[in-house]
């Protein structure tokens, strides 16, 4: 498994790098053919609270879905431990989903499994990157994943920048999109609906309810009218009962 670590607004010490490398064996054991683990350490110089000045984001990429966890603390070691614990829990849930797929056993529903998880922080851009830092191996931008490559589009004389991210659009069901959204800890998830073939966004609403927005060219052409409907989410548990 390839391990990349970089820092934003701080230098990553050898001691911290060694500390992180000692813990990643567990990730390989739980992950489904994990190919890469990215660790990003960010220091907020103007953090209002000292206990959230350091943030560690861990992202696992492999054969299965991307799994991500993030945590903040007063120092980077504590932040890493918090993010690491969240990541292991999400890896376990992903492993349980694979076992259900192969008919071995049924995990708890998403609502129950994620009850103790905190939503990802919304105070920072989801994939904010610094182009001035690279991993220890010196990998250039062309070889980095979509989670690392910064593609800022200048907005003329405006200080506002638009960051474009491009990812593969593997078709999946609405239920799988909800599950993947929970695995990365986001409040929304962009996907291609395997039922309709249309680009869609599932998002978290109040309580344990979700919404989905779908783009349909037929509405633009006047062949169909925009419409709404209610659908029931089927967890892996109910699907195999």
N, C-alpha and C positions, 0 to 999 in steps of 0.2 A: 504494500500500500504506500502510495506517495503521500508525504506529509509536507504541507506548505504552511509557513507562518510568517506574518508580516505585521508591522506596527504602523499606526497612524498617530502622529504627534508625539511619538516616543520611539526609542530604540529598544528592540527586543534583545534582552540579555541572554547569554549562553546558559545561565542558570535557569531562566524561565523556559528556554527551549528544551533543555534536558528534562525539566519537570514535566512538561507536556508530553514529550516522547515516551516517558516512562508509563504513561497512562493509556496510550492509544491502543495497546494490545487488546484490551477489552472491546474496543470498537470493532476490531477485525473479527472477533469471535461472534459478536451479535449481528454485524452487518451482513448483507447479502452480496458477497463478492465485492467488498468495498475497494474501489480503485484509488480514491483520493480523499484526504481530509484537509480542509482549509481552516486555519485558525487566524482570526484577525483580532488584534488588540488595539483598542482606541482609547486615547486619553482626551477627555474633554477639559480644555484649559479654563473654561468659564462655567463649569458645572456648579449649579446652585447648591447642591448637597454633596458633601465630601464622600458619602457612602456610595455615590454613583459616578464617581469621577473616572473610573476605569471600566471599560466594557469589553467583554470577550465574546466573539461570535464564532461558532463552530459549524461547519457545513460538510456533510458527508455526501460524496457522489460515488455511484457505482452502478450496478446493473438495475437496481430498483429505483424507487423515487428518491429525489433529493430530500435529505433530512437535515434540519437546521435547528440550532438552539442558541440563545443569547442570554447573557446575564451581566449585571453591573454590580460593582462593589468598590470598597475603598482602595483595594490593591488588586493587581492583576492576578495574583495567585488565588485569592478568594473568588474573584469573578470567574476564573477558569473552572474552579471546582463546581460552582453553581451551574455554569453552562454545561459542563461535562455531565453532571447528574441529570439534567434535563435531556441531554442528547441520548444518554443510555436508556432512559425511559421511553423515548420515542423510537429508538432502535428496537427495543423489546416489543413495542406495539406493532411495529412493521414486521417483525419476525412472526408474531402471532397471526397477523393477516396472511402471511405466506403459508403458515400451517393450515389455516382454514381453507385456503385455496387448494391445498393438496389433501384436504379431508382428514386432517389429523385431530384437531380439536377447535373449539369455538372460543374466541376471546370475549371480553366484556364489550358492551356497546361503546361507541365513541364518546357519548355523553358521560358515561361513567369513567372511562379511562382517562379522560382529559379534565375531570372535575378539579383536580388539584393543580393544574398547570396555569401559569400566568400568561396572558396574551403578550405577543412580541411588542417591544416598545415602539411607540409611534412618534417619539420625539426626534428620531433620526430617519433620513431616507433609508428605505429597506435595503438597498444595495449600494450604499454610499462607499465610494472607493477613493483611494489616493493613488494617483499615477506615479508618485515619487518613491514608492516603496515596492520592493520585490521580495520574493522568498529567498531563503538561504542558498538555494541552488542557482540563483541568477536567471531563472526562467524568464524569457522575454514575453512581451504582451501577446504575441501571436500564438503562443503555446498555452496561454492561461485559459481557464474556464470562463463561461459566461458570467460567473459570479465575481470574477476579478476584472474583466476587461471594462475599462471606462470609455464610453463613447459619448462625450459631451458635445452637444450641438450648440454653437454660439448663437445668441439671440440678438445680433446687431450690437447696438450700443447699450443694450439692457444688461443689468447685472444678473438677470435671471438666466439660468442654464437649463436645458432640457437634456436629461440623460436617457439614452435609448438602450434597451436591453433586448436581445434577440435570443430566443430559446426554441428548442424543438417542440413541435406541436403534436405529440402522440395522442391520438384519439382515446378517450376514456369515458366511462359512464359518469353521470352526475354524482352518484354515491362515491365512486373512487376519487372524484375531484374533492369532495368534502373531506374524505379521509386524508388525502395528500395535503390539503390545506392545514389540517390539524398537525400533521407530521412536521411541517416547516414552521409552525407557530405564527402564521400570518392571519390577517383578518380578511383576506381575499385570495382567490386562486384563479388564474387565467388558464383555460384549457379548450380543447376542441371536443365538442360533444359527439361521442360515437353514435348516438341515436340520430342526430340531425345533421352532423358534419359541420355545424356552425361554430364559430368562435364564441366562447361564453365565459362569464366571470361568476364564480360562486363567492358569496361573501357572508360574513357572520353578522347576524342581527341581534337584537336584545334577547337575553336568555339563551336557550339552546335551540334557536331557530336559525335558518339560513335563507338566503335569497340567491337567485341566479338571474343574470342578465344575458340574453342571447341576441346576437345580431343576425338578422334575416334579410337577405337582399330582396326577397319577394315583397316585403313591406315597402321597401324603397321604390319598387317598380309598380306598386299599387295592386299587385296580385292578391295580397293578403293585408288585413288590417292589424296593427299592433294589438296584442292581447296579453292577458295575464291568466295564470292558472296555478292551482295548488297541487303539489305532488308530495308524497310521503317518502321520507328518507328511510331506506332499509339498511340497517347495519348488517355486518357479516353474521352477527348472532342470529337475527331474525331470518336471514336468507338461508341459513343452514339448519334451522330448527325443524 
